[in-house]
Amino acid sequence: MNFKHINIVKISLLLSIGLLFSACAQNTPTEFNDPLEQINRKTHAFNKTLDTWMLRPAGKAYGIVVNDFADEIINDFTDNLSEPSNATNHLLQGKIIKSLKSTARFLVNSTIGLGGIIDPASRLGLIADESNFGETLHNWGVGEGAYIELPFYAASTVRDTTGIMVDFMMDPINSILPSKYRPYTQGAKLIELAGDRNEYGDMIDSVLYQNEDSYASQRLYYLQNRRFELNNNTISDDDLGNPYDDE
């Protein structure tokens, strides 16, 4: 059995598990489907400690050390690495034009853009349009399933967790990039993580450190934001809910 065959088997198993749990755990916009809350809260406490001692200081250091020009280069490079995955997911969703645009962005930025450190594709009218396998599952009619707090990753759902794992395994970059270059791409993504913590620092601090129940606040923020993204940037009054509804 070769590596590609193993990946296909793993993806099939992940999809089966994700579909099973999502099908058994549908929810309405006003509900928080959180049967794992006790475990999730322990994971949240771990993630909050990690943020306090590592991510938050790293984000502040990034804001001091990295200027706007360098920040743009880092973001352009890591965004370009995501384009093959974007193209694949757009294709799986039946969005052929978007898939072709993501493919064209990757080709243009990887060549004229010097490996993605600059973004000439946007200047040519090829605007970035991110996607992921969680969105693909949503497009296929799969429910979000239970809310999950992942170690090191924070808020998610069964559907999005399945999507994260599938995206990682089917990402063409992981297959075509020589192993000797992978530490550089992973390093760039870690640096981008510190950059994101700096960019969204006020919002993250508000959720984690300025609320009586940071777990409930994060759950509310994530689910509202994710549902908003997946429903063409629209949200109804019913989606607002209350972070303490299930307590």
Secondary structure, 3 states (H helix, E strand, C coil): CCHHHHHHHHHHHHHHHHHHHHHCCCCCCCCCCCCCHHHHHHHHHHHHHHHHHHHHHHHHHHHHHCCHHHHHHHHHHHHHHHHHHHHHHHHHCCCHHHHHHHHHHHHHHHHCCCCCCCCHHHHCCCCCCCCCHHHHHHHCCCCCCCEEEECCCEEEEHHHHHHHHHHHHHCHHHHHCCHHHHHHHHHHHHHHHHHHHHHCHHHHHHHHHCCCCHHHHHHHHHHHHHHHHHCCCCCCHHHCCCCCCCC
